[in-house]
Amino acid sequence: MRTNKALIKTQRRSLDEKLKSFRSARTVINPKSGWVKAIRESLGMTSQQLAERMGIQQSGVSLLEQREAEKKVTLETLQRAAHAMGCELVYALVPKDSLEKMVDEQSKLAAEKILGKTLHTMELEQQRAGKAETDLHFHELATELKNKLDNRLWRRKP
């Protein structure tokens, strides 16, 4: 079954809109000891009390806090700890730019690589294209790659 390109474009725009509220979170500095320990201590809750609320041993909380600080904790475990402390786990992948802009930039990079090979071959055959013609081909190719979500868009080597 073929993917509906218009649907993907609509989903990308919708997701961009949803992710706007997360952009400011990128500047938040995570506590060195991890969120679980920082929040637990701020609540005045001992690791034993958190362990009881999570239904695990106190050593499990220590391991959880250590693993979070090392960025080796699972989302499931973080969610259990969050709920045990009356918190919500908020999880998102936040693009550095909008998804739309990322696809735009990637389509231009892919077009540049593809066109670069073609232009090189043309020069070897002494069929050099003019700048205006090359620019037109570049923009047409970039637009086509983006609109069709061509599989060459994200290849390392087009």
Backbone bond lengths (Angstrom), bond angles and torsions (degrees), N, CA, C in turn:
res aa  C-N    CA-C-N  psi(-1)  N-CA   C-N-CA  omega(-1)  CA-C   N-CA-C  phi
1 M - - - 1.449 - - 1.533 109.54 -
2 R 1.304 117.15 132.34 1.457 121.06 -178.21 1.523 110.55 -80.94
3 T 1.308 115.58 142.86 1.456 121.52 178.09 1.519 109.08 -75.92
4 N 1.320 116.77 135.81 1.452 121.52 178.39 1.521 108.76 -77.80
5 K 1.341 116.86 109.15 1.473 122.22 -176.11 1.524 111.67 -62.52
6 A 1.334 117.72 -37.77 1.468 121.07 179.81 1.529 109.93 -64.62
7 L 1.327 116.41 -38.52 1.465 120.72 178.72 1.530 110.41 -64.61
8 I 1.321 116.86 -41.32 1.467 121.13 179.32 1.526 109.94 -63.38
9 K 1.317 117.28 -42.08 1.471 120.65 178.82 1.522 110.52 -62.89
10 T 1.335 116.39 -41.26 1.469 120.71 178.59 1.519 110.40 -65.76
11 Q 1.323 116.91 -42.46 1.466 120.80 178.26 1.530 110.72 -63.01
12 R 1.337 116.61 -39.70 1.460 120.62 179.99 1.527 110.43 -62.86
13 R 1.308 116.58 -44.88 1.474 120.41 178.87 1.524 110.91 -64.73
14 S 1.318 116.83 -41.75 1.470 121.55 179.43 1.527 110.47 -63.99
15 L 1.321 116.18 -43.15 1.464 120.45 179.21 1.523 110.88 -66.15
16 D 1.319 117.26 -39.07 1.468 120.96 175.09 1.530 110.20 -55.67
17 E 1.319 115.63 -44.18 1.465 120.87 -178.87 1.535 110.52 -64.29
18 K 1.323 117.19 -42.86 1.469 121.24 179.70 1.527 111.72 -65.61
19 L 1.320 116.45 -35.63 1.459 120.58 -175.72 1.526 113.61 -77.70
20 K 1.327 117.34 -14.12 1.467 120.40 -179.94 1.526 111.16 -54.43
21 S 1.330 116.97 -40.82 1.465 119.83 -176.87 1.530 112.49 -69.00
22 F 1.316 117.84 -16.94 1.460 121.04 179.77 1.530 112.78 -89.41
23 R 1.327 117.09 -15.25 1.467 119.51 -174.38 1.519 113.18 -58.05
24 S 1.323 116.94 -38.82 1.469 119.12 -179.38 1.535 111.15 -67.65
25 A 1.326 117.38 -23.56 1.464 120.83 179.52 1.529 111.73 -68.41
26 R 1.324 117.45 -19.59 1.467 120.17 -179.91 1.521 111.92 -64.26
27 T 1.323 117.24 -23.93 1.463 120.18 -177.36 1.529 112.47 -89.28
28 V 1.329 116.82 -7.25 1.465 120.53 178.94 1.524 109.28 -73.06
29 I 1.302 115.52 130.50 1.468 120.30 -179.96 1.522 108.17 -91.40
30 N 1.323 115.14 124.78 1.463 120.01 179.16 1.527 110.45 -67.30
31 P 1.335 117.46 141.10 1.468 119.00 175.20 1.530 109.78 -60.05
32 K 1.304 116.65 140.56 1.465 121.32 -177.61 1.532 111.14 -58.12
33 S 1.321 116.47 -36.83 1.465 120.96 -178.63 1.523 112.12 -83.62
34 G 1.335 117.50 -4.79 1.459 121.59 -178.93 1.524 111.32 98.32
35 W 1.324 115.22 158.89 1.460 121.10 -177.69 1.520 113.02 -67.88
36 V 1.318 117.68 -39.49 1.467 120.50 -176.49 1.521 110.15 -59.63
37 K 1.308 117.08 -52.30 1.468 120.70 -178.78 1.526 110.93 -64.23
38 A 1.339 116.87 -43.73 1.469 120.48 -178.86 1.528 111.11 -61.08
39 I 1.323 117.31 -44.78 1.464 120.01 -179.53 1.515 110.89 -71.92
40 R 1.330 116.41 -42.62 1.472 120.13 178.97 1.525 110.28 -56.56
41 E 1.333 116.63 -48.53 1.461 120.52 -179.05 1.530 111.54 -67.02
42 S 1.329 117.04 -36.80 1.464 120.20 178.24 1.525 111.97 -65.85
43 L 1.323 115.77 -29.57 1.471 120.22 176.86 1.525 111.89 -80.10
44 G 1.333 116.52 -11.14 1.466 120.17 -176.05 1.523 111.72 76.48
45 M 1.318 116.65 25.24 1.462 122.39 -178.40 1.526 108.95 -97.57
46 T 1.305 116.82 134.13 1.462 120.16 177.49 1.523 109.52 -80.95
47 S 1.318 115.17 162.88 1.465 118.52 177.52 1.530 110.41 -65.10
48 Q 1.324 117.03 -31.38 1.466 120.38 176.74 1.527 110.78 -65.25
49 Q 1.322 117.07 -41.97 1.464 120.68 178.84 1.534 111.31 -65.20
50 L 1.308 116.40 -41.10 1.465 118.69 177.05 1.523 110.13 -64.53
51 A 1.316 116.50 -40.97 1.465 121.08 178.63 1.530 110.57 -58.25
52 E 1.314 116.72 -44.61 1.468 120.57 179.19 1.523 110.98 -62.53
53 R 1.315 116.43 -41.79 1.465 120.24 -179.99 1.528 111.36 -67.10
54 M 1.329 116.87 -30.27 1.462 121.16 179.77 1.522 112.09 -88.32
55 G 1.328 117.00 -13.30 1.459 120.67 -178.61 1.515 112.83 75.65
56 I 1.342 115.94 34.26 1.461 121.00 179.89 1.522 109.02 -131.71
57 Q 1.324 116.59 174.97 1.453 122.05 176.58 1.535 110.09 -76.68
58 Q 1.320 116.40 156.57 1.466 121.36 178.00 1.521 110.40 -59.44
59 S 1.318 117.29 -36.14 1.469 120.18 178.98 1.534 110.87 -63.93
60 G 1.334 116.95 -27.07 1.462 121.59 177.02 1.522 111.20 -66.70
61 V 1.338 117.02 -36.32 1.460 120.94 177.63 1.528 109.40 -68.47
62 S 1.326 116.45 -42.79 1.465 119.80 178.05 1.528 110.34 -59.79
63 L 1.322 116.13 -43.40 1.467 120.74 178.44 1.533 110.62 -64.77
64 L 1.317 116.28 -42.23 1.461 121.07 178.20 1.524 110.61 -58.85
65 E 1.318 116.98 -48.76 1.461 120.97 -179.09 1.530 111.46 -63.77
66 Q 1.312 116.15 -38.76 1.465 120.33 177.63 1.522 110.27 -65.75
67 R 1.317 116.65 -46.02 1.467 120.84 -178.07 1.531 111.15 -66.52
68 E 1.338 117.31 -34.74 1.465 118.91 177.38 1.529 110.14 -65.79
69 A 1.321 116.73 -44.01 1.468 120.49 179.61 1.531 110.82 -60.97
70 E 1.331 117.04 -30.65 1.472 122.23 178.65 1.527 112.79 -88.26
71 K 1.349 116.73 1.01 1.473 123.11 -177.49 1.526 111.89 61.66
72 K 1.327 115.77 39.90 1.461 121.25 -179.01 1.521 112.23 -124.97
73 V 1.313 117.47 19.92 1.457 122.01 -177.76 1.530 109.41 -94.75
74 T 1.328 117.05 151.09 1.458 119.71 178.34 1.525 110.37 -85.63
75 L 1.301 115.26 156.83 1.463 120.37 177.36 1.524 110.63 -64.99
76 E 1.313 116.41 -36.88 1.469 120.95 178.74 1.527 110.66 -59.46
77 T 1.320 117.35 -45.01 1.466 121.75 179.95 1.522 110.83 -66.57
78 L 1.331 116.86 -42.18 1.465 119.98 177.34 1.528 110.76 -61.40
79 Q 1.310 116.52 -39.52 1.461 120.13 -179.70 1.525 111.01 -66.14
80 R 1.313 117.22 -40.97 1.471 120.50 177.48 1.527 111.03 -62.31
81 A 1.338 116.53 -42.48 1.465 120.68 179.18 1.527 110.19 -66.61
82 A 1.310 116.72 -42.25 1.468 120.85 179.60 1.523 110.24 -59.56
83 H 1.293 117.18 -48.53 1.470 120.54 -179.38 1.523 111.22 -63.74
84 A 1.314 116.56 -37.21 1.464 120.37 179.32 1.529 111.79 -65.91
85 M 1.333 116.54 -22.67 1.467 120.96 178.96 1.532 111.98 -103.54
86 G 1.326 117.09 9.77 1.458 120.43 179.93 1.517 113.23 73.87
87 C 1.310 116.36 29.00 1.472 121.83 -179.16 1.522 109.86 -117.24
88 E 1.312 115.61 169.78 1.458 122.99 173.24 1.518 108.25 -115.64
89 L 1.307 116.21 138.56 1.461 120.43 173.03 1.522 107.13 -84.18
90 V 1.313 116.56 124.52 1.462 121.97 176.69 1.520 106.38 -111.25
91 Y 1.329 115.48 122.07 1.458 121.20 -174.51 1.518 108.72 -127.73
92 A 1.307 116.82 130.66 1.466 120.44 177.19 1.518 109.89 -158.32
93 L 1.317 115.09 150.52 1.455 121.86 167.55 1.516 104.55 -98.36
94 V 1.321 117.32 119.37 1.454 120.98 -174.74 1.526 109.41 -111.23
95 P 1.334 116.11 110.00 1.469 118.92 179.49 1.521 111.94 -61.54
96 K 1.312 116.03 148.51 1.467 120.82 178.50 1.522 110.42 -66.63
97 D 1.324 116.98 -33.16 1.458 123.50 174.20 1.519 107.05 -125.37
98 S 1.312 116.76 179.42 1.462 118.95 176.72 1.527 109.18 -66.76
99 L 1.317 116.30 153.96 1.462 120.17 177.35 1.526 109.74 -61.04
100 E 1.337 115.82 -38.20 1.466 120.87 179.22 1.528 110.57 -59.81
101 K 1.327 116.23 -45.48 1.462 120.28 -179.89 1.532 110.86 -66.62
102 M 1.334 116.62 -36.31 1.464 120.00 178.89 1.532 110.72 -63.29
103 V 1.335 116.65 -42.61 1.461 120.36 179.40 1.526 109.92 -67.94
104 D 1.334 116.78 -39.83 1.474 120.34 176.22 1.523 110.73 -57.29
105 E 1.324 116.36 -51.66 1.468 120.93 -177.84 1.518 111.47 -63.33
106 Q 1.344 116.18 -41.06 1.455 119.54 -178.79 1.528 111.00 -67.43
107 S 1.324 117.08 -36.22 1.466 119.55 178.66 1.531 110.29 -64.87
108 K 1.321 116.70 -35.98 1.468 120.50 177.89 1.529 111.00 -69.25
109 L 1.330 116.97 -41.39 1.473 120.14 178.08 1.529 111.22 -64.08
110 A 1.334 115.44 -43.41 1.464 119.32 179.90 1.530 110.38 -65.25
111 A 1.329 116.78 -42.60 1.465 120.65 179.28 1.527 110.16 -62.18
112 E 1.320 116.36 -39.87 1.466 121.39 179.31 1.531 110.68 -61.93
113 K 1.324 116.65 -43.79 1.471 119.90 179.76 1.521 111.34 -66.21
114 I 1.325 115.56 -45.48 1.464 119.90 -178.72 1.522 110.24 -64.37
115 L 1.319 116.31 -48.56 1.461 121.28 -178.15 1.525 111.24 -66.39
116 G 1.328 116.68 -33.85 1.464 120.73 178.43 1.511 111.89 -58.77
117 K 1.316 116.20 -42.27 1.471 119.82 178.33 1.521 110.84 -65.66
118 T 1.321 115.95 -42.35 1.469 120.24 -179.66 1.523 110.74 -64.26
119 L 1.326 116.32 -45.49 1.474 120.25 -179.34 1.521 111.37 -63.20
120 H 1.336 115.61 -37.85 1.470 119.30 178.39 1.525 110.21 -62.06
121 T 1.323 116.08 -45.24 1.464 120.56 179.56 1.530 110.58 -63.00
122 M 1.348 115.91 -41.58 1.460 119.57 179.46 1.527 111.54 -63.13
123 E 1.329 116.37 -39.28 1.470 119.99 178.97 1.522 110.73 -65.16
124 L 1.334 116.42 -39.43 1.462 119.56 177.91 1.518 111.08 -62.19
125 E 1.322 115.49 -32.34 1.469 120.73 179.67 1.526 111.44 -92.29
126 Q 1.328 115.49 10.26 1.467 123.08 179.05 1.533 111.91 56.85
127 Q 1.335 114.58 44.65 1.472 121.15 178.33 1.530 108.81 -124.33
128 R 1.292 116.53 49.16 1.460 122.47 -176.33 1.538 110.45 -60.12
129 A 1.333 115.72 134.35 1.473 121.15 177.43 1.522 108.98 -93.93
130 G 1.334 116.35 153.24 1.458 121.07 178.04 1.523 110.86 -75.01
131 K 1.325 115.92 163.78 1.465 121.29 -178.41 1.526 111.80 -60.66
132 A 1.324 117.52 -44.97 1.467 121.01 -178.58 1.528 110.47 -61.50
133 E 1.315 116.36 -43.18 1.465 120.93 179.46 1.528 110.61 -66.67
134 T 1.314 116.63 -42.04 1.466 121.57 178.92 1.528 110.58 -62.92
135 D 1.339 116.48 -44.53 1.469 120.53 178.99 1.524 111.06 -61.59
136 L 1.322 116.57 -41.52 1.466 121.25 179.25 1.526 110.26 -62.58
137 H 1.330 116.78 -46.56 1.463 120.89 178.51 1.532 110.84 -61.12
138 F 1.319 115.57 -41.42 1.470 120.51 179.52 1.525 110.27 -59.47
139 H 1.312 117.87 -51.53 1.473 121.51 -177.70 1.530 111.36 -65.08
140 E 1.326 116.83 -39.13 1.469 120.08 177.70 1.520 111.40 -64.27
141 L 1.315 116.15 -44.45 1.458 120.51 -179.67 1.524 111.15 -65.88
142 A 1.335 117.78 -44.75 1.464 121.46 178.97 1.528 110.63 -59.80
143 T 1.318 116.71 -42.99 1.469 121.49 179.07 1.523 110.70 -64.64
144 E 1.318 116.03 -43.07 1.470 120.25 179.30 1.530 111.15 -63.57
145 L 1.318 116.82 -45.37 1.468 120.50 179.01 1.527 110.97 -58.41
146 K 1.328 115.57 -43.30 1.465 120.51 -179.02 1.529 111.36 -68.91
147 N 1.323 116.92 -49.44 1.460 120.48 -175.58 1.521 113.23 -65.41
148 K 1.321 115.88 -35.05 1.466 119.75 -179.15 1.528 112.18 -90.50
149 L 1.344 116.12 -5.74 1.464 121.01 -172.72 1.526 109.30 48.10
150 D 1.305 113.74 48.84 1.459 123.33 -178.39 1.524 109.86 -54.27
151 N 1.327 116.14 141.93 1.470 119.21 -177.98 1.524 112.96 -67.23
152 R 1.319 118.18 -11.82 1.465 121.09 176.14 1.530 112.15 -79.14
153 L 1.334 116.05 -10.43 1.461 121.51 -175.25 1.526 112.50 -56.86
154 W 1.311 118.03 -43.60 1.469 121.41 -174.75 1.524 113.23 -110.16
155 R 1.319 117.63 10.33 1.463 120.15 176.53 1.517 109.97 -69.26
156 R 1.306 115.02 145.16 1.463 119.53 174.04 1.513 109.39 -71.59
157 K 1.340 115.74 -38.93 1.458 121.37 179.59 1.524 107.87 -123.85
158 P 1.355 118.74 105.69 1.463 120.50 -178.65 1.515 112.80 -66.90
